[in-house]
Amino acid sequence: MARVQQTFSNNKDSPIYVSVEPWPECFELEPGEKLTLIWDAPEGGDTAQIDFINERELVVWPNGETHEMKYLINGEEAEARSWTFKHK
């Protein structure tokens, strides 16, 4: 398996929400923040499917070995920020 990473940037002027399935983990990104996912992807095919729910929400369905996925926000460990929202 190939180790891959995918980064999602919030370039909007309000928070966005990124859900990572099938667990789910969900992250609120403030303007200017970046969420990076790192995992072992399959050798062939898509590494992830991205579903846009609306202009502020997206769902990521990574493929491969995801049980040891790393979550970083702005380069720092972010698993503790899952489901911790400042906004509603």
C-alpha positions as CSV (number, residue, x, y, z in Angstrom):
1,M,0.0,0.0,0.0
2,A,1.1,3.5,-0.7
3,R,1.1,6.1,2.0
4,V,-0.8,9.1,0.8
5,Q,-2.1,12.4,2.2
6,Q,-4.9,14.7,1.2
7,T,-5.3,18.3,2.4
8,F,-8.5,20.3,2.6
9,S,-8.2,24.1,2.9
10,N,-10.9,26.5,4.2
11,N,-10.6,29.6,2.0
12,K,-14.0,30.9,3.0
13,D,-14.8,33.6,5.5
14,S,-16.8,31.2,7.7
15,P,-16.3,27.7,9.1
16,I,-16.6,24.6,7.0
17,Y,-17.2,21.0,8.1
18,V,-15.3,17.9,6.8
19,S,-16.6,14.5,7.8
20,V,-14.3,11.4,7.3
21,E,-16.3,8.2,7.0
22,P,-17.2,5.5,7.8
23,W,-16.2,6.2,11.5
24,P,-17.3,9.1,11.4
25,E,-14.9,11.8,12.4
26,C,-16.0,15.4,11.8
27,F,-13.9,18.5,11.9
28,E,-14.8,22.2,11.9
29,L,-12.2,24.2,10.0
30,E,-12.0,27.9,10.7
31,P,-11.1,30.3,7.9
32,G,-7.5,29.8,6.9
33,E,-7.2,26.3,8.5
34,K,-6.1,23.2,6.7
35,L,-7.1,19.6,7.5
36,T,-4.6,16.9,6.3
37,L,-5.5,13.2,6.2
38,I,-2.7,10.6,6.0
39,W,-3.3,6.9,5.4
40,D,-2.3,3.8,3.4
41,A,-4.2,3.9,0.1
42,P,-4.7,1.0,-2.3
43,E,-2.2,0.4,-5.0
44,G,-4.8,1.0,-7.7
45,G,-8.0,3.0,-8.1
46,D,-9.2,6.1,-6.3
47,T,-7.6,6.9,-3.0
48,A,-10.8,8.7,-1.8
49,Q,-14.3,9.7,-2.8
50,I,-15.3,13.3,-1.9
51,D,-19.0,14.1,-1.6
52,F,-20.0,17.8,-1.4
53,I,-23.1,18.2,0.7
54,N,-23.4,22.0,0.3
55,E,-21.0,24.9,0.2
56,R,-19.9,24.4,3.8
57,E,-19.9,20.6,4.2
58,L,-18.1,17.7,2.5
59,V,-17.7,14.0,3.3
60,V,-14.5,12.1,2.6
61,W,-14.6,8.3,2.0
62,P,-11.0,7.2,2.0
63,N,-10.1,3.8,0.5
64,G,-7.4,1.5,1.8
65,E,-6.0,0.8,5.3
66,T,-7.6,3.6,7.2
67,H,-7.5,2.2,10.8
68,E,-4.3,4.1,11.5
69,M,-5.3,7.4,9.7
70,K,-3.6,10.5,11.0
71,Y,-5.5,13.8,11.2
72,L,-3.6,17.1,11.2
73,I,-4.9,20.7,11.3
74,N,-2.3,23.2,10.2
75,G,0.3,20.5,10.7
76,E,-0.6,19.6,14.3
77,E,-2.3,16.4,15.6
78,A,-6.1,17.0,15.4
79,E,-7.9,13.9,16.4
80,A,-9.0,15.6,19.6
81,R,-10.8,18.3,17.6
82,S,-13.2,15.8,16.0
83,W,-16.7,16.7,17.0
84,T,-15.5,19.8,18.9
85,F,-17.4,22.7,17.3
86,K,-17.3,26.4,18.1
87,H,-20.1,27.3,15.8
88,K,-23.6,25.8,15.1
